Protein backbone atom coordinates (compact mmCIF):
# COMPACT_ATOMS: atom_id res chain seq x y z
CA UNK A 1 0.00 0.00 0.00
CA UNK A 2 1.02 3.61 -0.40
CA UNK A 3 0.87 4.18 3.37
CA UNK A 4 3.31 1.39 4.19
CA UNK A 5 5.53 2.27 1.21
CA UNK A 6 5.90 5.84 2.44
CA UNK A 7 7.32 4.52 5.73
CA UNK A 8 10.54 3.81 3.81
CA UNK A 9 11.11 7.53 3.14
CA UNK A 10 13.02 9.46 5.81
CA UNK A 11 11.25 12.56 7.06
CA UNK A 12 7.75 11.50 6.01
CA UNK A 13 5.76 11.30 9.23
CA UNK A 14 2.08 10.67 9.91
CA UNK A 15 0.77 14.10 8.86
CA UNK A 16 2.78 14.28 5.64
CA UNK A 17 1.80 10.70 4.84
CA UNK A 18 -1.88 11.57 5.40
CA UNK A 19 -1.61 14.53 3.00
CA UNK A 20 0.08 12.39 0.33
CA UNK A 21 -2.53 9.63 0.71
CA UNK A 22 -5.38 12.14 0.52
CA UNK A 23 -4.01 13.73 -2.65
CA UNK A 24 -2.76 10.67 -4.56
CA UNK A 25 -4.28 7.56 -2.97
CA UNK A 26 -1.92 5.06 -4.60
CA UNK A 27 1.72 4.52 -5.52
CA UNK A 28 0.66 4.36 -9.17
CA UNK A 29 -0.98 7.80 -9.05
CA UNK A 30 1.92 9.28 -7.08
CA UNK A 31 4.43 7.91 -9.60
CA UNK A 32 2.37 9.25 -12.53
CA UNK A 33 2.07 12.73 -11.00
CA UNK A 34 4.26 15.52 -12.32
CA UNK A 35 6.83 16.83 -9.83
CA UNK A 36 4.98 20.16 -9.67
CA UNK A 37 1.89 18.40 -8.34
CA UNK A 38 3.91 16.64 -5.64
CA UNK A 39 5.56 19.96 -4.70
CA UNK A 40 2.05 21.44 -4.30
CA UNK A 41 1.08 18.85 -1.68
CA UNK A 42 0.35 20.61 1.63
CA UNK A 43 2.95 20.12 4.35
CA UNK A 44 5.77 18.86 2.12
CA UNK A 45 9.05 20.73 1.96
CA UNK A 46 11.23 20.78 -1.15
CA UNK A 47 13.55 18.33 0.61
CA UNK A 48 10.62 15.96 1.29
CA UNK A 49 9.62 16.06 -2.37
CA UNK A 50 13.20 15.39 -3.48
CA UNK A 51 13.28 12.32 -1.21
CA UNK A 52 9.92 11.14 -2.60
CA UNK A 53 11.08 11.61 -6.21
CA UNK A 54 14.31 9.71 -5.50
CA UNK A 55 12.28 6.91 -3.89
CA UNK A 56 9.92 6.78 -6.89
CA UNK A 57 12.88 6.44 -9.28
CA UNK A 58 13.88 3.24 -7.49
CA UNK A 59 10.47 1.61 -7.89
N, CA, C and O atoms as a Tripos MOL2 file, in Angstrom:
@<TRIPOS>MOLECULE
protein
  236   235    59     0     0
PROTEIN
NO_CHARGES

@<TRIPOS>ATOM
      1 N           0.8390   -1.1970    0.0000 N.3       1 UNK1
      2 CA          0.0000    0.0000    0.0000 C.3       1 UNK1
      3 C           0.8700    1.2420    0.0000 C.2       1 UNK1
      4 O           2.0480    1.1910    0.3530 O.2       1 UNK1
      5 N           0.2860    2.3420   -0.3940 N.am      2 UNK2
      6 CA          1.0220    3.6060   -0.4040 C.3       2 UNK2
      7 C           1.4490    3.9820    1.0060 C.2       2 UNK2
      8 O           2.5770    4.4290    1.2100 O.2       2 UNK2
      9 N           0.5600    3.8050    1.9870 N.am      3 UNK3
     10 CA          0.8700    4.1830    3.3660 C.3       3 UNK3
     11 C           2.1030    3.4550    3.8710 C.2       3 UNK3
     12 O           3.0070    4.0870    4.4170 O.2       3 UNK3
     13 N           2.1600    2.1410    3.7010 N.am      4 UNK4
     14 CA          3.3090    1.3860    4.1900 C.3       4 UNK4
     15 C           4.5510    1.6740    3.3520 C.2       4 UNK4
     16 O           5.6640    1.6530    3.8790 O.2       4 UNK4
     17 N           4.3860    1.9380    2.0750 N.am      5 UNK5
     18 CA          5.5260    2.2650    1.2150 C.3       5 UNK5
     19 C           6.1820    3.5670    1.6400 C.2       5 UNK5
     20 O           7.4060    3.6930    1.6010 O.2       5 UNK5
     21 N           5.3670    4.5380    2.0460 N.am      6 UNK6
     22 CA          5.9050    5.8430    2.4440 C.3       6 UNK6
     23 C           6.7300    5.7610    3.7170 C.2       6 UNK6
     24 O           7.5380    6.6500    3.9870 O.2       6 UNK6
     25 N           6.5380    4.6990    4.5100 N.am      7 UNK7
     26 CA          7.3230    4.5220    5.7320 C.3       7 UNK7
     27 C           8.8090    4.3830    5.4200 C.2       7 UNK7
     28 O           9.6460    4.6270    6.2890 O.2       7 UNK7
     29 N           9.1440    3.9970    4.2050 N.am      8 UNK8
     30 CA         10.5400    3.8100    3.8080 C.3       8 UNK8
     31 C          11.2540    5.1290    3.5270 C.2       8 UNK8
     32 O          12.4710    5.1420    3.3470 O.2       8 UNK8
     33 N          10.5180    6.2340    3.4860 N.am      9 UNK9
     34 CA         11.1060    7.5290    3.1440 C.3       9 UNK9
     35 C          11.3730    8.3280    4.4090 C.2       9 UNK9
     36 O          10.4500    8.6300    5.1660 O.2       9 UNK9
     37 N          12.6350    8.6690    4.6360 N.am     10 UNK10
     38 CA         13.0180    9.4580    5.8070 C.3      10 UNK10
     39 C          12.3160   10.8060    5.7850 C.2      10 UNK10
     40 O          12.2000   11.4410    4.7370 O.2      10 UNK10
     41 N          11.8510   11.2350    6.9510 N.am     11 UNK11
     42 CA         11.2470   12.5550    7.0630 C.3      11 UNK11
     43 C           9.7640   12.6240    6.7410 C.2      11 UNK11
     44 O           9.1490   13.6820    6.8740 O.2      11 UNK11
     45 N           9.1830   11.5040    6.3180 N.am     12 UNK12
     46 CA          7.7510   11.4960    6.0120 C.3      12 UNK12
     47 C           7.0180   10.8740    7.2010 C.2      12 UNK12
     48 O           6.9500    9.6530    7.3440 O.2      12 UNK12
     49 N           6.4780   11.7400    8.0420 N.am     13 UNK13
     50 CA          5.7640   11.3010    9.2330 C.3      13 UNK13
     51 C           4.2770   11.1520    8.9740 C.2      13 UNK13
     52 O           3.8250   11.2380    7.8320 O.2      13 UNK13
     53 N           3.5130   10.9260   10.0450 N.am     14 UNK14
     54 CA          2.0750   10.6670    9.9060 C.3      14 UNK14
     55 C           1.2840   11.7610    9.1900 C.2      14 UNK14
     56 O           0.4340   11.4500    8.3550 O.2      14 UNK14
     57 N           1.5390   13.0220    9.4920 N.am     15 UNK15
     58 CA          0.7660   14.1010    8.8610 C.3      15 UNK15
     59 C           1.1000   14.2450    7.3730 C.2      15 UNK15
     60 O           0.2070   14.4120    6.5430 O.2      15 UNK15
     61 N           2.3780   14.1790    7.0500 N.am     16 UNK16
     62 CA          2.7830   14.2770    5.6440 C.3      16 UNK16
     63 C           2.2320   13.0850    4.8660 C.2      16 UNK16
     64 O           1.7500   13.2290    3.7430 O.2      16 UNK16
     65 N           2.3110   11.9080    5.4820 N.am     17 UNK17
     66 CA          1.8010   10.6990    4.8380 C.3      17 UNK17
     67 C           0.2950   10.8400    4.5790 C.2      17 UNK17
     68 O          -0.1900   10.4670    3.5110 O.2      17 UNK17
     69 N          -0.4360   11.3740    5.5530 N.am     18 UNK18
     70 CA         -1.8800   11.5750    5.4040 C.3      18 UNK18
     71 C          -2.1790   12.5060    4.2280 C.2      18 UNK18
     72 O          -3.0980   12.2510    3.4500 O.2      18 UNK18
     73 N          -1.3990   13.5900    4.0990 N.am     19 UNK19
     74 CA         -1.6050   14.5350    2.9980 C.3      19 UNK19
     75 C          -1.3190   13.8960    1.6440 C.2      19 UNK19
     76 O          -2.0370   14.1370    0.6730 O.2      19 UNK19
     77 N          -0.2770   13.0870    1.5820 N.am     20 UNK20
     78 CA          0.0780   12.3930    0.3320 C.3      20 UNK20
     79 C          -1.0190   11.3950   -0.0360 C.2      20 UNK20
     80 O          -1.4440   11.3230   -1.1890 O.2      20 UNK20
     81 N          -1.4730   10.6220    0.9600 N.am     21 UNK21
     82 CA         -2.5290    9.6350    0.7140 C.3      21 UNK21
     83 C          -3.8120   10.3010    0.2430 C.2      21 UNK21
     84 O          -4.4810    9.8120   -0.6670 O.2      21 UNK21
     85 N          -4.1490   11.4240    0.8730 N.am     22 UNK22
     86 CA         -5.3770   12.1410    0.5180 C.3      22 UNK22
     87 C          -5.3130   12.6500   -0.9220 C.2      22 UNK22
     88 O          -6.3030   12.5980   -1.6530 O.2      22 UNK22
     89 N          -4.1440   13.1400   -1.3190 N.am     23 UNK23
     90 CA         -4.0080   13.7330   -2.6470 C.3      23 UNK23
     91 C          -3.8500   12.6880   -3.7550 C.2      23 UNK23
     92 O          -4.4070   12.8510   -4.8410 O.2      23 UNK23
     93 N          -3.0980   11.6190   -3.4900 N.am     24 UNK24
     94 CA         -2.7580   10.6730   -4.5600 C.3      24 UNK24
     95 C          -3.4270    9.3060   -4.4200 C.2      24 UNK24
     96 O          -3.8230    8.7110   -5.4220 O.2      24 UNK24
     97 N          -3.5550    8.8060   -3.2070 N.am     25 UNK25
     98 CA         -4.2820    7.5600   -2.9720 C.3      25 UNK25
     99 C          -3.5800    6.2600   -3.3100 C.2      25 UNK25
    100 O          -3.9080    5.2220   -2.7370 O.2      25 UNK25
    101 N          -2.6190    6.2880   -4.2280 N.am     26 UNK26
    102 CA         -1.9160    5.0550   -4.5960 C.3      26 UNK26
    103 C          -0.5060    5.3800   -5.0860 C.2      26 UNK26
    104 O          -0.2110    6.4970   -5.5110 O.2      26 UNK26
    105 N           0.3500    4.3640   -5.0120 N.am     27 UNK27
    106 CA          1.7190    4.5230   -5.5150 C.3      27 UNK27
    107 C           1.6720    4.8280   -7.0110 C.2      27 UNK27
    108 O           2.4370    5.6570   -7.5050 O.2      27 UNK27
    109 N           0.7780    4.1600   -7.7250 N.am     28 UNK28
    110 CA          0.6610    4.3560   -9.1750 C.3      28 UNK28
    111 C           0.3460    5.8170   -9.5080 C.2      28 UNK28
    112 O           0.9640    6.4010  -10.3980 O.2      28 UNK28
    113 N          -0.6130    6.4010   -8.7930 N.am     29 UNK29
    114 CA         -0.9830    7.8000   -9.0460 C.3      29 UNK29
    115 C           0.1300    8.7540   -8.6260 C.2      29 UNK29
    116 O           0.3720    9.7600   -9.2940 O.2      29 UNK29
    117 N           0.8080    8.4430   -7.5230 N.am     30 UNK30
    118 CA          1.9210    9.2810   -7.0780 C.3      30 UNK30
    119 C           3.0420    9.2470   -8.1130 C.2      30 UNK30
    120 O           3.6100   10.2840   -8.4550 O.2      30 UNK30
    121 N           3.3560    8.0540   -8.6080 N.am     31 UNK31
    122 CA          4.4270    7.9100   -9.5970 C.3      31 UNK31
    123 C           4.0850    8.6120  -10.9100 C.2      31 UNK31
    124 O           4.9740    9.1330  -11.5840 O.2      31 UNK31
    125 N           2.8040    8.6280  -11.2750 N.am     32 UNK32
    126 CA          2.3690    9.2530  -12.5260 C.3      32 UNK32
    127 C           2.2670   10.7740  -12.4200 C.2      32 UNK32
    128 O           2.2020   11.4670  -13.4360 O.2      32 UNK32
    129 N           2.2540   11.2830  -11.2070 N.am     33 UNK33
    130 CA          2.0650   12.7260  -11.0010 C.3      33 UNK33
    131 C           3.3080   13.5060  -11.4100 C.2      33 UNK33
    132 O           4.4300   13.0590  -11.1750 O.2      33 UNK33
    133 N           3.1110   14.6670  -12.0200 N.am     34 UNK34
    134 CA          4.2650   15.5250  -12.3150 C.3      34 UNK34
    135 C           4.8540   16.0610  -11.0140 C.2      34 UNK34
    136 O           4.1440   16.2200  -10.0210 O.2      34 UNK34
    137 N           6.1400   16.3330  -11.0250 N.am     35 UNK35
    138 CA          6.8280   16.8260   -9.8300 C.3      35 UNK35
    139 C           6.1330   18.0560   -9.2560 C.2      35 UNK35
    140 O           6.0500   18.2110   -8.0380 O.2      35 UNK35
    141 N           5.6350   18.9330  -10.1300 N.am     36 UNK36
    142 CA          4.9770   20.1610   -9.6660 C.3      36 UNK36
    143 C           3.7710   19.8440   -8.7880 C.2      36 UNK36
    144 O           3.4930   20.5560   -7.8240 O.2      36 UNK36
    145 N           3.0660   18.7850   -9.1240 N.am     37 UNK37
    146 CA          1.8920   18.4040   -8.3350 C.3      37 UNK37
    147 C           2.3110   17.8770   -6.9600 C.2      37 UNK37
    148 O           1.6460   18.1390   -5.9580 O.2      37 UNK37
    149 N           3.4070   17.1420   -6.9250 N.am     38 UNK38
    150 CA          3.9070   16.6450   -5.6390 C.3      38 UNK38
    151 C           4.3950   17.8200   -4.7930 C.2      38 UNK38
    152 O           4.1350   17.8710   -3.5910 O.2      38 UNK38
    153 N           5.1010   18.7610   -5.4160 N.am     39 UNK39
    154 CA          5.5600   19.9590   -4.6970 C.3      39 UNK39
    155 C           4.3860   20.7490   -4.1180 C.2      39 UNK39
    156 O           4.5410   21.4130   -3.0930 O.2      39 UNK39
    157 N           3.2270   20.6890   -4.7510 N.am     40 UNK40
    158 CA          2.0550   21.4420   -4.3000 C.3      40 UNK40
    159 C           1.2870   20.7380   -3.1770 C.2      40 UNK40
    160 O           0.2780   21.2590   -2.7010 O.2      40 UNK40
    161 N           1.7500   19.5730   -2.7570 N.am     41 UNK41
    162 CA          1.0810   18.8490   -1.6800 C.3      41 UNK41
    163 C           1.2970   19.5740   -0.3570 C.2      41 UNK41
    164 O           2.4370   19.8490    0.0160 O.2      41 UNK41
    165 N           0.2170   19.8880    0.3580 N.am     42 UNK42
    166 CA          0.3500   20.6120    1.6300 C.3      42 UNK42
    167 C           1.2550   19.8890    2.6250 C.2      42 UNK42
    168 O           1.1820   18.6700    2.7830 O.2      42 UNK42
    169 N           2.1070   20.6620    3.2880 N.am     43 UNK43
    170 CA          2.9520   20.1210    4.3450 C.3      43 UNK43
    171 C           4.2770   19.5470    3.9020 C.2      43 UNK43
    172 O           5.1080   19.2100    4.7450 O.2      43 UNK43
    173 N           4.5040   19.4240    2.5940 N.am     44 UNK44
    174 CA          5.7670   18.8630    2.1180 C.3      44 UNK44
    175 C           6.7580   19.9680    1.8050 C.2      44 UNK44
    176 O           6.4290   20.9520    1.1430 O.2      44 UNK44
    177 N           7.9780   19.7890    2.2940 N.am     45 UNK45
    178 CA          9.0470   20.7270    1.9580 C.3      45 UNK45
    179 C           9.6880   20.2780    0.6470 C.2      45 UNK45
    180 O           9.4350   19.1740    0.1660 O.2      45 UNK45
    181 N          10.5110   21.1390    0.0830 N.am     46 UNK46
    182 CA         11.2250   20.7780   -1.1460 C.3      46 UNK46
    183 C          12.0980   19.5530   -0.9030 C.2      46 UNK46
    184 O          12.2220   18.6910   -1.7740 O.2      46 UNK46
    185 N          12.7010   19.4750    0.2780 N.am     47 UNK47
    186 CA         13.5530   18.3270    0.6110 C.3      47 UNK47
    187 C          12.7200   17.0390    0.6770 C.2      47 UNK47
    188 O          13.1640   15.9880    0.2160 O.2      47 UNK47
    189 N          11.5140   17.1240    1.2490 N.am     48 UNK48
    190 CA         10.6210   15.9590    1.2890 C.3      48 UNK48
    191 C          10.3160   15.4790   -0.1240 C.2      48 UNK48
    192 O          10.3840   14.2850   -0.4150 O.2      48 UNK48
    193 N           9.9800   16.4190   -0.9940 N.am     49 UNK49
    194 CA          9.6210   16.0600   -2.3730 C.3      49 UNK49
    195 C          10.8190   15.4380   -3.0840 C.2      49 UNK49
    196 O          10.6570   14.4770   -3.8370 O.2      49 UNK49
    197 N          12.0080   15.9670   -2.8590 N.am     50 UNK50
    198 CA         13.2040   15.3880   -3.4760 C.3      50 UNK50
    199 C          13.3990   13.9510   -3.0160 C.2      50 UNK50
    200 O          13.7560   13.0850   -3.8140 O.2      50 UNK50
    201 N          13.1660   13.6930   -1.7310 N.am     51 UNK51
    202 CA         13.2760   12.3180   -1.2140 C.3      51 UNK51
    203 C          12.2250   11.4130   -1.8560 C.2      51 UNK51
    204 O          12.5190   10.2750   -2.2230 O.2      51 UNK51
    205 N          11.0050   11.9220   -1.9890 N.am     52 UNK52
    206 CA          9.9240   11.1410   -2.6050 C.3      52 UNK52
    207 C          10.2620   10.8280   -4.0620 C.2      52 UNK52
    208 O          10.0910    9.6940   -4.5090 O.2      52 UNK52
    209 N          10.7360   11.8170   -4.7950 N.am     53 UNK53
    210 CA         11.0800   11.6060   -6.2080 C.3      53 UNK53
    211 C          12.2080   10.5890   -6.3490 C.2      53 UNK53
    212 O          12.1770    9.7470   -7.2460 O.2      53 UNK53
    213 N          13.2010   10.6650   -5.4700 N.am     54 UNK54
    214 CA         14.3110    9.7100   -5.4970 C.3      54 UNK54
    215 C          13.7940    8.2990   -5.2110 C.2      54 UNK54
    216 O          14.2080    7.3320   -5.8510 O.2      54 UNK54
    217 N          12.8890    8.1960   -4.2440 N.am     55 UNK55
    218 CA         12.2810    6.9080   -3.8920 C.3      55 UNK55
    219 C          11.4840    6.3570   -5.0760 C.2      55 UNK55
    220 O          11.5590    5.1650   -5.3760 O.2      55 UNK55
    221 N          10.7260    7.2180   -5.7420 N.am     56 UNK56
    222 CA          9.9220    6.7840   -6.8890 C.3      56 UNK56
    223 C          10.7920    6.2800   -8.0350 C.2      56 UNK56
    224 O          10.4040    5.3530   -8.7460 O.2      56 UNK56
    225 N          11.9610    6.8790   -8.2190 N.am     57 UNK57
    226 CA         12.8800    6.4380   -9.2840 C.3      57 UNK57
    227 C          13.3280    4.9990   -9.0670 C.2      57 UNK57
    228 O          13.6040    4.2780  -10.0260 O.2      57 UNK57
    229 N          13.3990    4.5830   -7.8060 N.am     58 UNK58
    230 CA         13.8820    3.2350   -7.4870 C.3      58 UNK58
    231 C          12.7960    2.1750   -7.5930 C.2      58 UNK58
    232 O          13.0860    0.9840   -7.4860 O.2      58 UNK58
    233 N          11.5660    2.5840   -7.7990 N.am     59 UNK59
    234 CA         10.4680    1.6070   -7.8910 C.3      59 UNK59
    235 C          10.4240    0.9430   -9.2510 C.2      59 UNK59
    236 O           9.5640    0.0970   -9.4970 O.2      59 UNK59
@<TRIPOS>BOND
     1     1     2 1
     2     2     3 1
     3     3     4 2
     4     3     5 am
     5     5     6 1
     6     6     7 1
     7     7     8 2
     8     7     9 am
     9     9    10 1
    10    10    11 1
    11    11    12 2
    12    11    13 am
    13    13    14 1
    14    14    15 1
    15    15    16 2
    16    15    17 am
    17    17    18 1
    18    18    19 1
    19    19    20 2
    20    19    21 am
    21    21    22 1
    22    22    23 1
    23    23    24 2
    24    23    25 am
    25    25    26 1
    26    26    27 1
    27    27    28 2
    28    27    29 am
    29    29    30 1
    30    30    31 1
    31    31    32 2
    32    31    33 am
    33    33    34 1
    34    34    35 1
    35    35    36 2
    36    35    37 am
    37    37    38 1
    38    38    39 1
    39    39    40 2
    40    39    41 am
    41    41    42 1
    42    42    43 1
    43    43    44 2
    44    43    45 am
    45    45    46 1
    46    46    47 1
    47    47    48 2
    48    47    49 am
    49    49    50 1
    50    50    51 1
    51    51    52 2
    52    51    53 am
    53    53    54 1
    54    54    55 1
    55    55    56 2
    56    55    57 am
    57    57    58 1
    58    58    59 1
    59    59    60 2
    60    59    61 am
    61    61    62 1
    62    62    63 1
    63    63    64 2
    64    63    65 am
    65    65    66 1
    66    66    67 1
    67    67    68 2
    68    67    69 am
    69    69    70 1
    70    70    71 1
    71    71    72 2
    72    71    73 am
    73    73    74 1
    74    74    75 1
    75    75    76 2
    76    75    77 am
    77    77    78 1
    78    78    79 1
    79    79    80 2
    80    79    81 am
    81    81    82 1
    82    82    83 1
    83    83    84 2
    84    83    85 am
    85    85    86 1
    86    86    87 1
    87    87    88 2
    88    87    89 am
    89    89    90 1
    90    90    91 1
    91    91    92 2
    92    91    93 am
    93    93    94 1
    94    94    95 1
    95    95    96 2
    96    95    97 am
    97    97    98 1
    98    98    99 1
    99    99   100 2
   100    99   101 am
   101   101   102 1
   102   102   103 1
   103   103   104 2
   104   103   105 am
   105   105   106 1
   106   106   107 1
   107   107   108 2
   108   107   109 am
   109   109   110 1
   110   110   111 1
   111   111   112 2
   112   111   113 am
   113   113   114 1
   114   114   115 1
   115   115   116 2
   116   115   117 am
   117   117   118 1
   118   118   119 1
   119   119   120 2
   120   119   121 am
   121   121   122 1
   122   122   123 1
   123   123   124 2
   124   123   125 am
   125   125   126 1
   126   126   127 1
   127   127   128 2
   128   127   129 am
   129   129   130 1
   130   130   131 1
   131   131   132 2
   132   131   133 am
   133   133   134 1
   134   134   135 1
   135   135   136 2
   136   135   137 am
   137   137   138 1
   138   138   139 1
   139   139   140 2
   140   139   141 am
   141   141   142 1
   142   142   143 1
   143   143   144 2
   144   143   145 am
   145   145   146 1
   146   146   147 1
   147   147   148 2
   148   147   149 am
   149   149   150 1
   150   150   151 1
   151   151   152 2
   152   151   153 am
   153   153   154 1
   154   154   155 1
   155   155   156 2
   156   155   157 am
   157   157   158 1
   158   158   159 1
   159   159   160 2
   160   159   161 am
   161   161   162 1
   162   162   163 1
   163   163   164 2
   164   163   165 am
   165   165   166 1
   166   166   167 1
   167   167   168 2
   168   167   169 am
   169   169   170 1
   170   170   171 1
   171   171   172 2
   172   171   173 am
   173   173   174 1
   174   174   175 1
   175   175   176 2
   176   175   177 am
   177   177   178 1
   178   178   179 1
   179   179   180 2
   180   179   181 am
   181   181   182 1
   182   182   183 1
   183   183   184 2
   184   183   185 am
   185   185   186 1
   186   186   187 1
   187   187   188 2
   188   187   189 am
   189   189   190 1
   190   190   191 1
   191   191   192 2
   192   191   193 am
   193   193   194 1
   194   194   195 1
   195   195   196 2
   196   195   197 am
   197   197   198 1
   198   198   199 1
   199   199   200 2
   200   199   201 am
   201   201   202 1
   202   202   203 1
   203   203   204 2
   204   203   205 am
   205   205   206 1
   206   206   207 1
   207   207   208 2
   208   207   209 am
   209   209   210 1
   210   210   211 1
   211   211   212 2
   212   211   213 am
   213   213   214 1
   214   214   215 1
   215   215   216 2
   216   215   217 am
   217   217   218 1
   218   218   219 1
   219   219   220 2
   220   219   221 am
   221   221   222 1
   222   222   223 1
   223   223   224 2
   224   223   225 am
   225   225   226 1
   226   226   227 1
   227   227   228 2
   228   227   229 am
   229   229   230 1
   230   230   231 1
   231   231   232 2
   232   231   233 am
   233   233   234 1
   234   234   235 1
   235   235   236 2
@<TRIPOS>SUBSTRUCTURE
     1 UNK1         2 RESIDUE 1 A UNK
     2 UNK2         6 RESIDUE 1 A UNK
     3 UNK3        10 RESIDUE 1 A UNK
     4 UNK4        14 RESIDUE 1 A UNK
     5 UNK5        18 RESIDUE 1 A UNK
     6 UNK6        22 RESIDUE 1 A UNK
     7 UNK7        26 RESIDUE 1 A UNK
     8 UNK8        30 RESIDUE 1 A UNK
     9 UNK9        34 RESIDUE 1 A UNK
    10 UNK10       38 RESIDUE 1 A UNK
    11 UNK11       42 RESIDUE 1 A UNK
    12 UNK12       46 RESIDUE 1 A UNK
    13 UNK13       50 RESIDUE 1 A UNK
    14 UNK14       54 RESIDUE 1 A UNK
    15 UNK15       58 RESIDUE 1 A UNK
    16 UNK16       62 RESIDUE 1 A UNK
    17 UNK17       66 RESIDUE 1 A UNK
    18 UNK18       70 RESIDUE 1 A UNK
    19 UNK19       74 RESIDUE 1 A UNK
    20 UNK20       78 RESIDUE 1 A UNK
    21 UNK21       82 RESIDUE 1 A UNK
    22 UNK22       86 RESIDUE 1 A UNK
    23 UNK23       90 RESIDUE 1 A UNK
    24 UNK24       94 RESIDUE 1 A UNK
    25 UNK25       98 RESIDUE 1 A UNK
    26 UNK26      102 RESIDUE 1 A UNK
    27 UNK27      106 RESIDUE 1 A UNK
    28 UNK28      110 RESIDUE 1 A UNK
    29 UNK29      114 RESIDUE 1 A UNK
    30 UNK30      118 RESIDUE 1 A UNK
    31 UNK31      122 RESIDUE 1 A UNK
    32 UNK32      126 RESIDUE 1 A UNK
    33 UNK33      130 RESIDUE 1 A UNK
    34 UNK34      134 RESIDUE 1 A UNK
    35 UNK35      138 RESIDUE 1 A UNK
    36 UNK36      142 RESIDUE 1 A UNK
    37 UNK37      146 RESIDUE 1 A UNK
    38 UNK38      150 RESIDUE 1 A UNK
    39 UNK39      154 RESIDUE 1 A UNK
    40 UNK40      158 RESIDUE 1 A UNK
    41 UNK41      162 RESIDUE 1 A UNK
    42 UNK42      166 RESIDUE 1 A UNK
    43 UNK43      170 RESIDUE 1 A UNK
    44 UNK44      174 RESIDUE 1 A UNK
    45 UNK45      178 RESIDUE 1 A UNK
    46 UNK46      182 RESIDUE 1 A UNK
    47 UNK47      186 RESIDUE 1 A UNK
    48 UNK48      190 RESIDUE 1 A UNK
    49 UNK49      194 RESIDUE 1 A UNK
    50 UNK50      198 RESIDUE 1 A UNK
    51 UNK51      202 RESIDUE 1 A UNK
    52 UNK52      206 RESIDUE 1 A UNK
    53 UNK53      210 RESIDUE 1 A UNK
    54 UNK54      214 RESIDUE 1 A UNK
    55 UNK55      218 RESIDUE 1 A UNK
    56 UNK56      222 RESIDUE 1 A UNK
    57 UNK57      226 RESIDUE 1 A UNK
    58 UNK58      230 RESIDUE 1 A UNK
    59 UNK59      234 RESIDUE 1 A UNK
